[in-house]
Amino acid sequence: MFVNNPTTLGERVRFYRHRNGLSIQALADASGLHRNHISLIELNQTQMTIPTLRQLASTLGVSCAHLLGEVGLLDDFTPSQYQCV
């Protein structure tokens, strides 16, 4: 199910994955994470570590702030502007 106005971290991961045209397996391959872990993240059934957040943000081409909902979904992304520290 695709959510048009994602409010949770998992929904935002799914939003950006869909926006990039990636399957869960493709995101898993590109990020080095297991597809089951990504699925659990998208379903909000697991907690995400900071390194995993960084890896997903990098792979999806967005900032950690985008995934955390601190900036708008389609706001421009300048890497130096929103760093995961």
C-alpha positions, 0 to 999 in steps of 0.5 A: 500500500502506498501512502500519499502523505507518509507520517511515520519513518517507515512510510517515508522510507517506502515513499522515497523507495517508490519515488526512486522506482526501487523494489525492496530487493533493489533497495536491499542490494543497493544499501547492503541491508537485508530485504526483510529488515527493510520490509520491517522498517517500512511496516514500522515493526522494528527500530532503526539504528543511526547507521542504518538511517544514514545508509538508507538516506544515502541510498535513497538520495535524501537526507536523514532529515527527510526520512525523519520528517524534519523537512518536507518530502519534496524539499530540495536536498543539499547534502551539506545542509542536512547531515546525519551526525 
